[in-house]
Amino acid sequence: MKLMNIFLIEIEWVLSPLWLIACVALGILAALHLYFRSKDFEEAQTWQRWTMAILRGVTIATLAALLLTPIIKLLSEKTERKNIVLLQDNSASLQAIHDSTDLIGFDADLQTMLSRLDEKVNTHTFYFDHAVSRDRTGNYDGKTSNLSNAIEQIKEQFEGDRLSGIILTTDGIYNEGQNPYYQSGLERTPLYTIALGDTSAGSDAEIQRVFHNRVVYKGDEFEIEADISASGLINKSTQVNLSTVDRGKTNRITSQPIRYDKSDFFKTVKFKTRATTPGVIRYRVSMPAVSGDGNTSNNYADFYVEVIESRQKILLLANSPHPDLNAMKLALEALKNYEVDIQYARNNFSNFREYDLVALHNLPSGKYSLSREMTEFERLKIPLLFIVGSKTDLRSFNRLQNVVSIQQSQSQFTDAEPAYNSNFNLFSVNNEIRQFSRNLPPLRTPFGSYSPSAGYDVLFKQEIKNVETNYPLIILGETNENKKGVITGEGIWKWRLYDYAQNQSFERSDELIAKAFQYLAITGDRRRFKISKDKTIYDENDRIFLNAEFYNASYELKNENDVSLTIKNENGEVSSFAFSKTDNSYGLDLGTMAPGEYRYTGEIQDGGQRYSASGRFTVRELIAELQHIRADHQLLRNMSSESNGAFYSMNDVKTLENDLINSNIIKPLYITDYDRTSVLNLKWLLILLLLTLSLEWFMRKFLGTY
């Protein structure tokens, strides 16, 4: 920002400005009396007496005028450079269409354009695939594209920073996030799109998508549906195969013949199979390529199904119907590991023995004290999760549990957003879920003071009106081998709606909601050495984090000794790692790993005894960028039109450069500010007074009067 000009507009007076006449008169009279009526300066020359009189008069008149507390209004004019962002698609679909020399030349053209624009505007370059980065980590090799998230992150980062426009270079293909055309606020920032890729159809057969259960039970039969499409391959025939893939070997389960009887062919092929082996099973739907198929990389699709032995039962016991209940039920049953029942306190339900966890929503309440039920819960050692709401009787709540005490102020409630607690260590929460939780809608919590008990860990703190507090929003823990947790607010149902609005799925919200239930429902694990992970199946662009815990004979956490880890891939290759020590446990960041199945074993030695823990996880290959490579330039035209930007082709970089240079969007802003300040804040006025007093004192000293 450059200051152009500042000048005085007006002086405001608290008292009437006519008092200035009295101030000036006072200064003149005081000066004349001191230097012309007093005999102390009779020997001084006339010009000396007049000079000192003027200095004294100016000082007294100025000091008297300051007692009137004048306010001055200033006008300042400034210039400010605007910002333009270049947002480049770094996904693999571009490399599948464009020659590498074309992409290198295109990148050089962009840099030339930026160097010219940078003379008049601040330019910034970002790259995106599934995430946004200032640095290009690869060269057009991103596995997925999340276009809406990229645009939203740029707008958030430059919010309030005079963002004049976004230059977006992409083929318009996105396979994560929402349709960017429908995201809110699109019209507020001009988008100048440079279209890459190829919109022509060509001849291609592809497996568009596969629908399947993520979790099934051993012995269950489940259905798999595959959407098959083809264009330009009329009257060609092939077959669709369903297979399992284990350590690189493909075993076909069944197949169905298929004939492309139309130029634009589409069909949903259905398979049924039975889950026979527990664990994570890799399945593949594939079809042999026919002559003329221009893209064979989308002729197969791998997916993973987790086969489990049995499910746990969870009871949601509530004071009355509430949307939270159905949200929690859907979130838990989406994982397939749980069978969830909803009951109400008015039904006098008492068959608690069959449940692994009971969640109490708005209980105890003024109508239902739960004294009898709590005795039964304690006897059966059933883990409990309390969900506090507007119907919760907090006096009874504080008496029935020792997790947190809530002292509410005058029955008031407030909105509290979740703030992740980085010191939480009961289970791991991946970065994606942490980022997702930052923007979740608030829960309705009691307004007052909170006193959490020792031995319980806070997963999320309450953030109230953008201020993070130490009050717990979700708190969990275990004492005397009895697990309990508390969610101190109601309104979790809004988390699922927010997730779907942002991501067109409930996956993130369901995982977040289920985390607390999963921790509380797992009981009886008294192993001294444990290794945990946040999930069993990772995408190949996910970072993999492992956590390890070691307990001494008194079952207290300690991390004095080192923990080693070996990982074997499906080809039998072994890699070794060492855990890093955290506060009282261990952590290991494996980074991203190649697709495949992995088995790991961790070891620790303590007191001459060796302890080990084993497990497995799967990394699935992402081929979304190669499955659909037809560019969507119409989407880019629509986005440019909606945002008052413009659409350009790959060869029009110079045209875009000239259009921007000749437009108003890169011209600097002229900003006019008005400021009101007291005259007492003017430093130059203080300097003037010191100068007049100093000159007068010097002259009097010279004349020998001091």
Salt bridges, closest charged atoms under 4 A:
GLU12 OE1 - ARG676 NH2 2.52
GLU80 OE2 - ARG162 NE 2.94
ASP107 OD2 - ARG136 NH1 3.03
ASP129 OD1 - HIS130 ND1 3.01
GLU206 OE1 - HIS628 ND1 2.78
GLU225 OE2 - LYS270 NZ 3.85
ASP227 OD2 - ARG209 NH1 3.23
ASP302 OD2 - ARG282 NH2 2.82
ASP302 OD1 - ARG284 NE 2.65
ASP324 OD2 - HIS322 ND1 3.68
ASP324 OD2 - HIS361 NE2 3.21
GLU333 OE2 - LYS329 NZ 2.95
ASP341 OD2 - LYS313 NZ 3.98
GLU354 OE1 - LYS313 NZ 2.26
GLU373 OE2 - ARG372 NH2 3.04
GLU376 OE2 - ARG379 NH2 2.76
GLU378 OE2 - LYS484 NZ 3.38
ASP415 OD1 - ARG444 NH1 3.00
GLU432 OE2 - ARG508 NH2 2.84
GLU468 OE2 - LYS461 NZ 3.79
GLU490 OE1 - HIS322 NE2 3.21
ASP510 OD1 - ARG496 NE 2.81
ASP525 OD1 - ARG527 NE 2.96
ASP539 OD1 - ARG620 NE 2.44
GLU540 OE1 - LYS143 NZ 3.90
ASP542 OD2 - LYS535 NZ 3.27
GLU560 OE1 - LYS558 NZ 3.70
ASP562 OD1 - LYS581 NZ 3.76
ASP589 OD2 - ARG543 NH2 2.81
GLU597 OE1 - ARG616 NH2 3.71
GLU603 OE2 - ARG610 NH1 2.70
ASP606 OD2 - ARG528 NH2 3.81
ASP606 OD1 - LYS558 NZ 3.21
GLU657 OE2 - ARG116 NH1 2.38
GLU657 OE2 - LYS654 NZ 3.16
ASP673 OD2 - LYS78 NZ 2.63
GLU696 OE2 - ARG56 NH2 2.76
